[in-house]
């Protein structure tokens, strides 16, 4: 089991420079790049290609927006914001313990009493979470 098994989420940072926060169950790491470059790096370190993973997920799930990305059997990340959004999140679907609606926001719960509050409707997060779990079952068969 590698470090990605403990991955919870990626989040962009708004500021004068491009930064991506990578939150693990026990620690946090900041990449000095955009979220797309960070994802490409993580996938390449697992001998995968971002474009191929996206194409595979599109074909299997028959969706076109907010496509989940399969990295390994312990890590499937899904976006919850559009590509052009200033703050982007990629959540590890297999690390989620629960979701809770809080007005127009959603609270996502992980292990070790870790949680993140995102400004996205509960229905959207739940749908993308379920699509990611479906992708996991389809690929792992």
C-alpha positions as CSV (number, residue, x, y, z in Angstrom):
1,X,0.0,0.0,0.0
2,X,1.5,3.3,-1.0
3,X,0.9,6.9,0.1
4,X,-2.0,7.4,-2.3
5,X,-4.0,4.9,-0.2
6,X,-4.1,7.6,2.5
7,X,-5.0,10.4,0.0
8,X,-8.1,12.3,1.0
9,X,-8.4,15.2,-1.5
10,X,-6.6,17.8,-3.7
11,X,-7.5,21.5,-3.4
12,X,-6.3,24.6,-5.2
13,X,-5.1,27.6,-3.3
14,X,-6.1,31.1,-4.2
15,X,-3.2,33.4,-4.0
16,X,-0.4,35.1,-6.0
17,X,1.1,31.8,-7.0
18,X,-0.3,28.5,-8.2
19,X,-0.4,26.0,-5.3
20,X,-2.2,22.7,-4.8
21,X,-2.9,21.2,-1.4
22,X,-2.8,17.4,-1.2
23,X,-4.4,16.3,2.1
24,X,-3.6,12.8,3.5
25,X,-5.0,11.2,6.6
26,X,-1.9,12.0,8.6
27,X,-0.4,15.0,6.9
28,X,-0.7,17.7,4.2
29,X,1.6,18.3,1.2
30,X,1.7,21.4,-1.0
31,X,2.7,21.2,-4.6
32,X,3.9,24.4,-6.2
33,X,1.9,23.8,-9.4
34,X,-1.6,23.9,-10.8
35,X,-4.0,21.1,-9.9
36,X,-3.8,19.7,-13.5
37,X,0.0,19.5,-13.4
38,X,-0.2,17.8,-10.0
39,X,-2.7,15.3,-11.3
40,X,-0.5,14.5,-14.3
41,X,2.5,14.0,-11.9
42,X,0.5,11.7,-9.6
43,X,-0.8,9.6,-12.5
44,X,2.6,9.5,-14.2
45,X,4.2,8.3,-11.0
46,X,1.7,5.4,-11.2
47,X,2.5,4.8,-14.9
48,X,-0.8,6.2,-16.1
49,X,-1.9,8.9,-18.4
50,X,-4.5,11.6,-17.5
51,X,-6.1,11.6,-21.0
52,X,-6.4,7.8,-21.2
53,X,-7.9,7.6,-17.7
54,X,-10.4,10.3,-18.6
55,X,-11.3,8.6,-21.9
56,X,-11.8,5.3,-20.2
57,X,-14.1,6.8,-17.5
58,X,-16.1,8.7,-20.1
59,X,-16.6,5.5,-22.1
60,X,-17.5,3.3,-19.1
61,X,-19.8,5.8,-17.4
62,X,-21.2,7.6,-20.4
63,X,-20.7,11.0,-18.9
64,X,-19.0,14.2,-20.2
65,X,-18.6,16.5,-17.2
66,X,-16.8,16.2,-13.8
67,X,-15.3,12.8,-14.8
68,X,-13.8,10.6,-12.1
69,X,-10.1,9.5,-12.5
70,X,-9.1,5.9,-11.6
71,X,-5.6,5.8,-10.1
72,X,-5.5,2.5,-8.4
73,X,-7.7,0.1,-6.3
74,X,-7.4,2.5,-3.3
75,X,-7.7,5.8,-5.1
76,X,-10.4,7.1,-7.4
77,X,-10.6,10.9,-7.4
78,X,-13.5,13.0,-8.7
79,X,-13.9,16.7,-9.3
80,X,-16.8,18.6,-7.8
81,X,-16.1,22.0,-9.4
82,X,-15.8,22.9,-13.1
83,X,-12.3,23.1,-14.7
84,X,-12.5,26.9,-14.9
85,X,-13.5,27.4,-11.3
86,X,-10.9,29.4,-9.2
87,X,-11.0,26.8,-6.4
88,X,-11.0,23.2,-7.6
89,X,-11.4,20.0,-5.5
90,X,-10.6,16.4,-6.3
91,X,-11.9,14.1,-3.7
92,X,-10.9,10.4,-3.1
93,X,-14.2,8.5,-3.4
94,X,-12.8,5.5,-1.6
95,X,-11.8,7.6,1.5
96,X,-15.2,9.1,2.1
97,X,-17.0,7.9,5.3
98,X,-20.0,10.2,4.9
99,X,-21.7,13.3,3.5
100,X,-23.9,15.9,5.2
101,X,-25.8,18.7,3.7
102,X,-25.4,22.1,5.4
103,X,-27.5,24.6,3.5
104,X,-26.0,25.1,0.0
105,X,-22.7,23.5,1.2
106,X,-21.7,19.9,1.8
107,X,-19.5,18.5,4.5
108,X,-17.5,15.5,3.5
109,X,-16.2,13.2,6.3
110,X,-13.1,11.1,6.2
111,X,-11.1,9.0,8.6
112,X,-9.4,10.4,11.7
113,X,-12.2,12.9,12.2
114,X,-11.1,14.8,9.1
115,X,-13.6,16.7,7.1
116,X,-13.9,19.3,4.4
117,X,-16.7,21.8,3.8
118,X,-17.3,22.5,0.1
119,X,-19.6,25.1,-1.5
120,X,-21.3,22.5,-3.7
121,X,-24.8,21.0,-3.4
122,X,-25.1,17.7,-1.6
123,X,-26.9,16.1,-4.7
124,X,-23.9,16.9,-6.9
125,X,-21.3,15.5,-4.5
126,X,-23.4,12.4,-3.8
127,X,-23.9,11.7,-7.5
128,X,-20.2,12.1,-8.4
129,X,-19.3,9.9,-5.4
130,X,-21.6,7.2,-6.6
131,X,-20.3,7.4,-10.2
132,X,-16.7,7.0,-8.8
133,X,-17.7,3.9,-6.9
134,X,-19.4,2.5,-10.0
135,X,-16.2,3.2,-12.0
136,X,-14.2,1.4,-9.3
137,X,-16.4,-1.7,-9.6
138,X,-16.3,-1.7,-13.4
139,X,-12.5,-1.4,-13.7
140,X,-11.7,-3.9,-10.8
141,X,-13.9,-6.7,-12.3
